[in-house]
Amino acid sequence: MPIAVAIPEYRLLGAAEFGPMIDPARTALLVIDIQRDFSAPGGFSDNAGGDLSSMEPAIDAIQSIIPAARRAGLTVAFMRVVTRAATDPPVLLRLMARRGRPGGAGLCRAGTEGADYYRVQPEPGDIEIEKIRFDSFIETALDAQLRARGIDTLIITGVSTDCCVDSTARSAFQRDYDVFVVADACAASSPHLHYGALAALERNVALLVKAAAVVEALEGKVAG
């Protein structure tokens, strides 16, 4: 029997509030881990029995934001998990083995379709980051590439809300970036993980906004 989930309270910015907080020249849109193994039918998560019902609506929202961000002159950055046997974090392998799921080591393997982007695609001039950790900043050039472009503000989207989105948002805040998380352009494997993560992020490190408000605010930047 399904368990009723009480949606935690958090505040969502409207376009009129959000717009003045961002300068397109200093803002990047982060698209985290929209890949076949995480989100696509027939990918690793789907084959493992994961609930993908919230993935497609979140990707729809991301797809509405990306062109608006490009028109407004934001930097667009794509994060992607790419794993290899030689670089698998031992602590993660131990954790999966202790949970009885050692097969998870094959997730997003280099050279497989599972590591490919799903329904999104970088364009020339975008930032692309390959990572092996939940946090997009750890052991990557993300911070250096953002700083080189004068970025100090991040609009974060992607999956999963409770894992890589959460880890990246917290890490960005600790590095003195202003952080906005697009609530309906993120997804997780269950409602309580998604909404709980959003509530915790809004309480501690980020402001929340919905995709429609982001697009409206960015279109206002172009019109202005």
Phi, psi and omega per residue, in radians:
M1 nan 2.259 -3.129
P2 -1.055 2.508 3.113
I3 -1.633 2.239 3.102
A4 -1.161 2.324 -3.115
V5 -1.972 2.122 3.058
A6 -1.403 2.163 -3.124
I7 -1.322 2.128 3.137
P8 -1.078 2.696 3.119
E9 -1.437 2.363 2.988
Y10 -2.721 2.808 -3.060
R11 -1.722 2.374 3.071
L12 -1.940 2.262 3.089
L13 -1.279 2.507 2.962
G14 -1.534 2.962 -3.113
A15 -1.044 -0.667 -3.105
A16 -1.147 -0.570 3.077
E17 -1.384 -0.757 -3.031
F18 -1.190 -0.757 -3.041
G19 -0.907 -0.891 -3.114
P20 -1.159 -0.241 -3.113
M21 -1.453 -0.179 -3.081
I22 -2.127 2.449 3.001
D23 -1.954 1.993 -3.055
P24 -0.905 -0.619 -3.113
A25 -1.200 -0.317 -3.084
R26 -2.042 0.264 -3.042
T27 -2.135 2.431 3.064
A28 -2.138 2.469 2.981
L29 -1.630 2.117 3.094
L30 -1.748 2.242 3.091
V31 -2.003 1.873 -2.936
I32 -1.788 2.037 2.878
D33 1.050 0.658 3.025
I34 -1.461 1.514 -3.000
Q35 -2.295 2.787 -3.056
R36 -1.060 -0.739 -3.094
D37 -1.137 -0.475 -3.129
F38 -1.574 -0.601 -2.897
S39 -2.200 -0.286 -2.985
A40 -1.614 2.550 2.960
P41 -1.002 2.327 -3.125
G42 1.510 -0.067 3.083
G43 -1.404 -3.138 -3.068
F44 -0.980 -0.873 -3.075
S45 -1.105 -0.718 3.116
D46 -1.106 -0.811 -3.126
N47 -1.157 -0.446 3.120
A48 -1.490 0.062 3.109
G49 1.558 0.261 3.134
G50 -1.198 2.657 3.101
D51 -1.537 1.900 -3.109
L52 -1.758 0.197 -3.007
S53 -1.069 -0.477 -3.123
S54 -1.606 -0.113 -3.050
M55 -1.215 -0.871 -3.064
E56 -1.071 -0.789 3.083
P57 -1.051 -0.667 3.118
A58 -1.150 -0.710 3.123
I59 -1.198 -0.628 3.024
D60 -0.972 -0.780 -3.133
A61 -1.127 -0.727 3.108
I62 -1.078 -0.732 -3.139
Q63 -1.128 -0.445 3.075
S64 -1.339 -0.503 -3.085
I65 -1.431 -0.689 -3.029
I66 -0.961 -0.907 -3.137
P67 -1.131 -0.589 3.099
A68 -1.143 -0.688 3.109
A69 -1.128 -0.729 3.129
R70 -1.112 -0.770 -3.129
R71 -1.099 -0.594 -3.111
A72 -1.440 -0.142 3.089
G73 1.578 0.303 3.077
L74 -1.310 2.682 2.904
T75 -1.289 2.405 3.074
V76 -2.005 2.247 -3.075
A77 -2.215 2.281 -3.118
F78 -1.922 2.205 3.044
M79 -1.732 2.519 3.135
R80 -2.592 2.242 3.036
V81 -1.343 2.205 3.046
V82 -2.331 1.962 -3.055
T83 -1.829 2.632 3.073
R84 -2.497 2.587 -3.115
A85 -0.987 -0.619 -3.073
A86 -1.236 -0.361 -3.062
T87 -2.112 0.151 3.079
D88 -1.042 2.196 3.117
P89 -1.091 2.125 -3.115
P90 -0.978 -0.633 -3.104
V91 -1.135 -0.612 3.108
L92 -1.230 -0.698 3.099
L93 -1.090 -0.711 3.115
R94 -1.122 -0.739 -3.127
L95 -1.090 -0.780 -3.140
M96 -1.126 -0.716 3.131
A97 -1.107 -0.713 -3.136
R98 -1.201 -0.405 3.064
R99 -1.545 -0.023 -3.137
G100 1.378 0.390 -3.124
R101 -2.255 0.958 -3.113
P102 -1.113 -0.374 -3.139
G103 -1.138 -0.242 3.134
G104 -1.139 -0.189 3.120
A105 -1.111 -0.333 -3.128
G106 -1.480 0.092 -3.095
L107 -1.172 2.273 3.069
C108 0.957 0.761 -3.130
R109 -1.193 2.407 3.088
A110 -0.953 2.366 3.104
G111 1.494 -0.034 3.111
T112 -1.871 2.781 3.112
E113 -1.095 -0.479 -3.113
G114 -1.061 -0.478 3.136
A115 -1.465 -0.156 -3.076
D116 -1.254 2.690 3.001
Y117 -1.082 2.657 3.110
Y118 -2.176 1.955 3.082
R119 1.179 0.066 3.020
V120 -2.287 2.744 -3.112
Q121 -2.686 2.222 3.066
P122 -1.130 2.758 3.039
E123 -2.094 2.826 3.098
P124 -0.930 2.367 -3.121
G125 1.686 -0.278 3.072
D126 -1.304 2.769 2.990
I127 -1.497 2.354 3.018
E128 -2.180 2.260 -3.102
I129 -2.188 2.206 2.953
E130 -1.690 2.410 -3.078
K131 -2.480 2.816 3.064
I132 -2.166 -0.041 3.132
R133 -1.938 2.876 3.071
F134 -1.114 -0.753 -3.123
D135 -1.333 2.095 -3.090
S136 -1.180 -0.235 -3.122
F137 -1.565 -0.422 -3.042
I138 -1.300 2.192 3.082
E139 1.039 0.552 3.070
T140 -2.330 3.035 3.120
A141 -1.703 0.265 -3.052
L142 -1.015 -0.899 -3.105
D143 -1.023 -0.794 -3.121
A144 -1.093 -0.717 -3.124
Q145 -1.217 -0.666 3.084
L146 -1.155 -0.796 -3.140
R147 -1.084 -0.653 -3.138
A148 -1.096 -0.441 3.129
R149 -1.693 0.072 3.121
G150 1.317 0.414 -3.100
I151 -1.426 2.302 3.041
D152 -2.302 0.062 -3.091
T153 -2.349 2.352 -3.102
L154 -2.168 2.354 2.974
I155 -1.892 2.018 -2.952
I156 -1.885 2.318 3.071
T157 -2.352 2.898 2.992
G158 2.272 -2.837 -3.112
V159 -2.336 2.718 -0.259
S160 -1.630 2.691 -3.049
T161 -0.943 -0.736 -3.036
D162 -1.482 -0.137 -3.055
C163 -2.087 -1.568 -3.021
C164 -1.253 -0.590 3.059
V165 -1.151 -0.853 3.125
D166 -1.023 -0.873 -3.091
S167 -1.070 -0.731 -3.116
T168 -1.217 -0.723 3.138
A169 -1.095 -0.757 3.134
R170 -1.150 -0.719 3.136
S171 -1.140 -0.689 3.111
A172 -1.088 -0.781 3.124
F173 -1.054 -0.735 3.127
Q174 -1.150 -0.351 3.091
R175 -1.687 0.207 3.041
D176 1.301 0.457 2.944
Y177 -1.521 2.513 2.926
D178 -1.350 2.274 -2.974
V179 -2.078 2.254 2.995
F180 -2.134 2.316 3.089
V181 -1.977 2.270 -3.122
V182 -1.539 1.853 -2.924
A183 -1.037 -0.734 -3.092
D184 -1.636 0.100 3.034
A185 -1.912 0.406 3.014
C186 -2.258 2.777 3.131
A187 -2.642 2.749 3.087
A188 -2.456 3.094 -3.057
S189 -1.384 -0.136 3.082
S190 -2.718 2.680 -3.126
P191 -1.045 -0.701 -3.075
H192 -1.181 -0.574 3.079
L193 -1.220 -0.734 -3.131
H194 -1.114 -0.972 -3.065
Y195 -1.222 -0.610 3.094
G196 -1.116 -0.723 3.117
A197 -1.133 -0.748 3.115
L198 -1.058 -0.769 -3.128
A199 -1.092 -0.717 3.133
A200 -1.185 -0.711 3.117
L201 -1.126 -0.772 -3.128
E202 -1.121 -0.579 3.140
R203 -1.250 -0.561 -2.924
N204 -1.999 -0.710 -2.939
V205 -2.391 -0.148 -2.976
A206 -2.493 2.855 2.903
L207 -1.862 2.547 -3.098
L208 -1.864 2.581 -3.124
V209 -2.634 2.723 3.090
K210 -1.719 2.807 -3.045
A211 -1.028 -0.737 -3.113
A212 -1.065 -0.665 3.116
A213 -1.213 -0.641 3.078
V214 -1.090 -0.848 -3.120
V215 -1.081 -0.765 3.130
E216 -1.060 -0.768 -3.129
A217 -1.152 -0.713 3.138
L218 -1.189 -0.671 3.085
E219 -1.120 -0.578 3.061
G220 -1.140 -0.577 3.094
K221 -1.157 -0.704 -3.141
V222 -1.193 -0.789 -3.120
A223 -1.154 -0.553 -3.115
G224 -1.330 nan nan
